Amino acid sequence: MPKKTIKLIVTLFLITAGVFIVDQYIKMLFVDGLRYYTECIDLILVYNRGVAFSMFSFLDEWLKYIQIVLVFGILIYIISLKKLCFAVPAGLLLGGAISNIYDRFIHGGVVDMVYWHCGFDFAVFNFADVMIDVAVVWFLILNFKPKLCKS
């Protein structure tokens, strides 16, 4: 296996594992009872049975298996690209996705905790969701500015 591919896989694995561990630790705090309330942001415990804004919750048990297939598809695609510049955002995305899927198996839904309600009510979300959003923006930047991706 080429050195570049090994570096891509190692980077991908380390970022994925890091996001998963941090997200699961934060979620554990809330499952164990942590709560905090302010004027703009409440830190509460919510189990989301769907995806963003509870969409697709009607898929129930099937949702986690569909997401597993999507995660493997993304993993295979990123490795086949052989571009090191995609390793970090892919690791952020996969770490967040795997952590949320893990929640579905352990808790029956994704553990969400950050509720923004300053000026308008927003969805309740978690660290994994933020990492997935950061990854998507990063991928868009890399795709629209290909010069940033030299490897």
C-alpha positions as CSV (number, residue, x, y, z in Angstrom):
1,M,0.0,0.0,0.0
2,P,1.4,3.4,-0.9
3,K,2.7,5.6,1.9
4,K,0.2,8.4,1.0
5,T,-2.7,5.9,1.3
6,I,-1.5,4.8,4.7
7,K,-1.1,8.4,5.9
8,L,-4.7,9.1,4.7
9,I,-6.1,6.0,6.5
10,V,-4.2,6.8,9.7
11,T,-5.3,10.5,9.7
12,L,-8.9,9.4,8.9
13,F,-8.9,6.9,11.8
14,L,-7.4,9.2,14.4
15,I,-9.8,12.1,13.6
16,T,-12.7,9.8,13.5
17,A,-11.8,8.2,16.8
18,G,-11.1,11.6,18.4
19,V,-14.5,13.0,17.4
20,F,-16.3,9.8,18.5
21,I,-14.6,9.8,22.0
22,V,-15.2,13.5,22.6
23,D,-18.8,13.3,21.5
24,Q,-19.5,10.2,23.6
25,Y,-18.0,11.7,26.7
26,I,-20.1,14.9,26.3
27,K,-23.2,12.8,25.8
28,M,-22.4,10.6,28.8
29,L,-22.4,13.8,31.0
30,F,-26.0,14.6,29.9
31,V,-27.2,11.0,30.1
32,D,-25.9,11.0,33.7
33,G,-27.9,14.1,34.5
34,L,-26.0,17.3,33.6
35,R,-28.4,20.2,32.8
36,Y,-27.8,24.0,32.5
37,Y,-30.2,26.8,31.5
38,T,-29.5,30.3,30.3
39,E,-31.3,33.0,28.4
40,C,-30.1,31.9,25.0
41,I,-28.9,28.3,25.3
42,D,-30.2,25.4,27.4
43,L,-28.1,22.3,27.9
44,I,-30.7,19.6,28.2
45,L,-31.2,15.9,27.3
46,V,-33.2,15.0,24.2
47,Y,-33.3,11.7,22.3
48,N,-33.7,12.3,18.5
49,R,-35.2,9.3,16.8
50,G,-34.8,10.9,13.3
51,V,-32.1,13.0,11.7
52,A,-31.8,16.8,11.4
53,F,-35.0,18.3,12.8
54,S,-36.3,14.8,13.4
55,M,-36.7,14.0,9.7
56,F,-37.1,10.4,8.7
57,S,-38.1,9.3,12.2
58,F,-40.7,7.2,10.6
59,L,-37.9,4.9,9.4
60,D,-37.5,3.8,13.1
61,E,-35.1,0.9,13.4
62,W,-34.2,1.0,9.7
63,L,-32.6,4.4,10.0
64,K,-29.4,3.2,11.8
65,Y,-28.8,0.5,9.2
66,I,-29.3,2.9,6.3
67,Q,-26.8,5.3,8.0
68,I,-24.3,2.4,8.4
69,V,-24.4,1.8,4.7
70,L,-23.9,5.5,4.0
71,V,-20.9,5.7,6.3
72,F,-19.3,2.7,4.6
73,G,-19.9,4.3,1.2
74,I,-18.3,7.6,2.4
75,L,-15.3,5.7,3.8
76,I,-14.8,3.7,0.6
77,Y,-15.1,6.9,-1.5
78,I,-12.7,8.9,0.6
79,I,-10.1,6.2,0.5
80,S,-10.5,5.7,-3.2
81,L,-9.9,9.4,-3.8
82,K,-6.5,9.1,-2.3
83,K,-6.4,12.8,-1.5
84,L,-4.9,13.5,1.9
85,C,-6.6,16.9,2.0
86,F,-10.0,15.1,2.5
87,A,-8.8,13.1,5.4
88,V,-9.6,15.6,8.2
89,P,-13.0,16.7,7.1
90,A,-13.9,13.0,6.3
91,G,-12.7,12.1,9.8
92,L,-14.9,14.8,11.3
93,L,-17.9,13.6,9.3
94,L,-17.4,9.9,10.0
95,G,-16.6,10.4,13.7
96,G,-19.8,12.4,14.1
97,A,-21.9,10.0,12.1
98,I,-20.5,6.9,13.8
99,S,-21.1,8.5,17.2
100,N,-24.7,9.3,16.3
101,I,-25.3,5.8,15.0
102,Y,-23.8,4.3,18.1
103,D,-26.4,6.3,20.1
104,R,-29.2,4.8,18.1
105,F,-28.0,1.3,19.2
106,I,-27.4,2.2,22.8
107,H,-30.1,4.8,23.6
108,G,-32.7,4.2,20.9
109,G,-32.1,7.7,19.5
110,V,-29.3,10.3,19.1
111,V,-28.4,12.0,22.3
112,D,-28.8,15.8,21.7
113,M,-28.2,18.5,24.3
114,V,-27.7,22.0,23.0
115,Y,-30.9,23.9,22.6
116,W,-30.6,27.4,21.1
117,H,-33.6,29.6,21.8
118,C,-32.3,33.2,21.7
119,G,-34.4,35.2,19.3
120,F,-35.8,32.0,17.7
121,D,-36.2,28.4,18.6
122,F,-33.6,26.2,16.9
123,A,-33.2,22.4,16.8
124,V,-31.5,20.6,19.7
125,F,-28.1,19.3,18.5
126,N,-24.8,17.8,19.8
127,F,-21.1,18.0,19.2
128,A,-21.2,15.3,16.5
129,D,-23.7,17.4,14.5
130,V,-21.4,20.4,14.7
131,M,-18.5,18.3,13.4
132,I,-20.6,17.0,10.6
133,D,-21.6,20.5,9.6
134,V,-18.0,21.7,9.8
135,A,-17.0,18.7,7.5
136,V,-19.6,19.5,4.9
137,V,-18.5,23.2,4.7
138,W,-14.9,22.0,4.5
139,F,-15.8,19.6,1.6
140,L,-17.6,22.4,-0.2
141,I,-14.6,24.7,0.1
142,L,-12.2,22.0,-1.1
143,N,-14.5,21.2,-4.1
144,F,-15.0,24.8,-5.1
145,K,-11.4,25.8,-4.5
146,P,-9.5,22.7,-5.9
147,K,-6.2,24.6,-5.6
148,L,-6.4,24.1,-1.8
149,C,-6.2,20.4,-2.3
150,K,-2.8,19.7,-3.7
151,S,-2.5,16.1,-2.5
